[in-house]
Amino acid sequence: MVPRWKGKDVKAKKDAEAEALREPMSKIISQLQSSLVQSEACGFLSDNSVHLAVGAEQIELLDKACFGQPVRTVEKDLVWFQLSLEESFYLCYSLNCLKIKVGDSGIQSDKELWTSMKSKKKTFPYFYKAYSHLRMKNWVVRSGALYGVDFVVYRHHPARVHSEYGALVLSHEDDEDLNGRLQVWSDVHCTTRLLGGVAKILLVMYINKNGNKDESPLCMENYTVQERTITRFVPEQSRENC
């Protein structure tokens, strides 16, 4: 799919593309990682999200890197950011730039945090594997609840470009919490029609454990991801020109 850059006219769209090329997402992530490490950032797990208090520099970097969302201002130049389980564990485990506390037990080890997040969300191992798989390829991954999918996937910041994919996380294994979707053709038709109406492609990500357990985050190394895209056939766009 050709990227659909945002802008009122051709020039504005070219400017958005040029800005994205000057400041690739990999560079922004690296800056965020350095800033969080230097400040010894620490958040806390509450319900199904992680809350992190950040200053002006990190507010800008978190926004540019598309992690979380601001929820309230604590004081001048200090804002609470709310991160999803997948976002926070990616910063903690994959980028090693965030510490997380759970209740009164203090800072959690990677394995302890993994166990805590699994207790909050049974399908967390599958969703985290899908999320980290895309993030490591420098895609921007956001919640897809608005479009009836698990994630929406952008080439760069949503302010500069429209999302290209709507992703569903499934598994070839017997997991009822994941595999209750796309079981009949009407599900496939409805999902692809909804996404097609907003110029997105359905990306189905099959996460396979390959016989491995999920007792620690080290299991992720043995999980595999199969990607499938599903699009509607549109005759008007497929006919030969007369």
N, C-alpha and C positions, 0 to 999 in steps of 0.2 A: 504494500500500500504506500502511495506517495504521501509524505507528510503534509498535513493541512495547517500551515502556519497561520496565526491569527493576525488580523489587521483589516482596516477599513478599505484599503486599496492594495494594488500590487506592490507599491513601494513599501508600505507598512509591513506587508508580509515578508518581503525580502529583508527588511531591517530586522524583523524578529528572527529570521533564519540566521542572519549574520551575527546577531548577538549570541545566539545559541552556539554557534561555531567558535566564537571568541571565548566563550566561557562554558566549556563542556561540563556535563554533569559529573564526570569523574573528578574534575578539578574542584568543583564545589564540595563534593563529598569529602575530599581530602582536606579542604580548609575547615569543614565542620569537625572532622575527626581530630585535627590538631587543636582546635579551640576547646573541644570538650575534654580532651586529655589534659591540656594545660590548666584548665579550671577545676579538674578533678570532679567533674559533674556527677551528681548522684540523684536519682529519682526514687519514687516509691510506688509500689504496686498497690492499686486500689481498685477493687472490683475487676473489671475486664480491661483495664488500661493502666498506663504508668504516667504519673504526673512529675514534671520536671520544672523547677524554677530556673529561669535563664535571664541573662542581661541583654543589653541592646545588641551587641555583636552577634550573640548566638540566636537571638530572635530572628535576625536577618538571615543568618546561615541556615537555620532550620526551615525557614520559609523557602529560601532559594533551593534547598535540597529536597523539599517536599516531605518533611517528616512531621507528623502530628499537626496540631492546630492550637492556637492560643485560646485559653478558656477564660482567664480573668487576670487582671492586673493586681499584683500584690502591693507594690509601691512604685514610686517613680523609677522607670527603666528596669523594672523586674516583673516578669510575666510568667504565669504558670502555663506550660505547654502540656497538652494531653496526647500521649503516644499510644498507638494500638499495641497489642501484645507482640505482633510480628515486627513492627517498627522498633520497639524498645529492645527486643532480644537481638535484632540485627545490629543495633548500635553497641549492645553489650558484648555479644558473643563473636560476631563476624568482624566488627570494626574495633572492638576492644577499647571503646572510648567512653563508656558509660557504666556506672555502678548502680545497682538497684537494691533498695531495702524492701523487706516484706514485714509489715507489722513491727513488733518489738524485737525481732530476731536479728536485726542488723543487716549488713551487706551480705547478699547471697552469693554463693559460688555459682558457677555456670550450671552445674548439675542440680543444685538446690533450686535455682531460678527456673530451670527447665521443668522440674517437678511441680513447682508452684503454678506455672503457666498451664501445664497440662490439666491441673485440677480445676482451673478456671474455664478451660476450653478443651473438650475431649479431642477435637480434631486438630489441635494446635500443631502437632508434628507435621501433618500434611500441609497445612496452610503456611507454616514457616518455611518448609522446603520450597514451596511454590514461590513465595515472596522473595526469599533470598536468591533463588535461581534467577529471577528476573532482575533484581537489584544488582547482582554481581555482573550482569551484562549492561549495566548503566541505564536500564529502563526506569522510569519513574512509576511507582506503583501506589495507587490510591484505592480507597474503598469503592466498591462497585454497587453498593446498595441501591443507588438511585436508578440503576439500569437493570436490576434483577440479577446481577452476577456478583462474584466474590471480589474481584479487583477490576479496575480499569487501568490501562497501561499507556503511558505517554512516552514520547521520544525525548521530551525535555519538559521544562516547567509548564504547567497547565495555562499560565498566563500568555505563553508564547505559541503553543501548538495544541491542536485538538488531540484527544486520545485516539489511538488507533485500534485498540483491542479491548474487548470485554472478556475477562478470564473466569472460567469455572474450574474449581479444584475437585477432581474425582480420583478414584483409585480402582485398579483392576481387582483389588482384594475385596473380601466380604466385609464392607463397612457401611452399615445402614445409614449412618449420619452423613456420609458423603454421597453415596450412590443411589439416593432416592430421586435424583434429577436426570433429565435427558433419557428416561427409560422408555418413553413412547415417542412416536414421531410428532405428536402434537406439541410436546415439550420443546423438541428441537425447532420446530417451525415457529413457535411463539417467540423463543429466545432469539433466533436469527432474524426474525422480522423486526423485533423491538430494536436490536442492535443495528440492523441495516437501516432503520429509520433515522438513526443518529450517526450514520456513516462510520460504524464500527464493525469489526470482524470478531466473531466468536472464537476465542482461543480456549480449547479444552486441555487442561494439564492433568495427566494421569500420573499420580505419585505412587511409586511402587516401593514397598519396604524390602522386597527380595528376601523375605524370611527373617529379617532382622527385627529385634525388639526396639522399643523406644524409651529405654530406661535412662539414657543420657543423650546430650546433643551430639556426641560422637557418632551416633547411629546415622546422622545425616550424610556422612561420607559414603555410606553404602546404599542410600536411597537413590533411585533413578527417576528421571522426569521424562515423560513422553508428551510431546506437544502436537496438537492437532488443531487446524483451523477449519471452521465450517462456515460457508457462505451460501447465500441464496442464489439460485440461478435466475438471472434476469434476462429474458429473451431480447428485450429492446437494446441491451448493451452487448449482445453477443451475435447479432445478425451481421452478415456481410453487408457492406454498403452497396446500394444499388448503383 
